[in-house]
Amino acid sequence: MSIEQHVYATARAGLPYLYAPALGHSTAAPLVVFLHGAKDRGNDLSKLLAWGFPKYVNDNAPLPYYWLALQIPEGTTWPEWQEELFALIDKIRAVHDIDRVVLSGFSLGSAGVWQIASRHPERFAAVVAVSGRVPEAVGESGLAALRRTPVWVFHGDADDKAPVAGAASAVSTLQALGAPAQLTLIPGGDHFIADEVYGSEELQAWLVSVRAGAAVATV
């Protein structure tokens, strides 16, 4: 079963998005939201479907969670579209009575995860950040806001586009605050580790089971 392609009409733009319902349309399933990277911006959903999380979902749906991936315009960043993203999330939650949302992102999307989740931690049961830098705007106060949110960070230890030091420092800060945070390093992994990460059975199981305040898995 392939995932659905739609356009979300907003006051500023028609935003393409991908959506997949949960197996059996279960009301106990979470909504997993994916924020794509910089090279996948634009108005062409085939770019998202070519690899990473969207390809995994397209190849394996239906899955035991609802899934959403909005596509933002060229030259923009995720915080600029936070209002529209939240509105679409709320629209889907209202239809399916979903009780929790997991926010995940790759690269530029990972930076968006840090910024959006740290500003609105009450909206997310957990976050996943893959191959992303932690924006300076997040700061220690932003990390402190995530101290009760399970955070799982994935990074290639050979990433030359977003060196692992920033992500590792953020995880260390969260752990020092007592937060349920964990960093998984991909040995020899470069920036483009999304296929391996999102195809992980451990992560896929965690996406379904994790709730706010829960510990991250150990792999």
Residue, then its C-alpha position, 0 to 999 in steps of 0.5 A: m500500500s503506497i502512502e497518500q499524496h495531498v495538498y494542504a491549502t493555507a493562506r500563504a501556499g498550497l503545501p504538498y504532503l504525504y500521509a499514511p493511516a495506521l494499520g486498522h486505523s487504530t485510535a491507540a496508534p501515535l501520529v509520527v511526523f517527519l520533517h525533511g531535509a534541505k534538498d527535498r524542499g520544493n513542490d515535488l513529493s517524488k523527492l521525498l519518496a526517493w529515500g529515507f523515512p518516506k521511502y520506508v513508509n511507502d514500501n511498508a505501509p500500513l504501519p502501526y502508526y499514522w504518518l505525516a510529511l509536509q513539504i515546505p517551499e525552497g529557501t525556507t526553514w521549518p520554524e517558518w511553517q510551524e503554524e501550518l504544520f500544527a494546523l495540519i497535525d491538529k486536523i489529522r488528530a481530530v479525525h482519528d482521535i490520536d492521543r500523542v505525536v512523535l516528531s522526527g526530522f533529518s538534517l534541516g528537518s532535524a534542526g527544525v525538530w530541535q527548534i519546534a519541540s523545544r518551544h512546544p514540548e507539550r505537543f510531542a510525546a517524543v522526538v527523533a533527530v537524524s544527522g542534524r545540527v542543534p541551532e544556537a537559538v535552542g540554547e540551554s533553556g530550550l534543551a531544559a524544556l525537553r527534559r521530560t521528553p524522550v529524545w533519540v538522536f542518530h548521527g554518523d560518526a563521519d558526518d562532515k556536513a553536520p559534525v556530531a559534536g553538536a548533537a553529542s553535546a546536546v544529548s550530554t546536556l539533556q542527560a545531565l538534566g535527567a532527561p530520557a535522551q540517547l545518542t546512537l552513532i552509526p560507525g563510518g556513517d556520513h550525513f546520509i544515514a536516513d535509510e539505515v536509521y528509519g529502517s531500524e527495527e528498534l526505532q520502528a518499535w520505539l516509535v509505536s511504544v514511546r510516551a512522554g517521560a519514558a526511557v529511550a531504547t538501548v541499541 
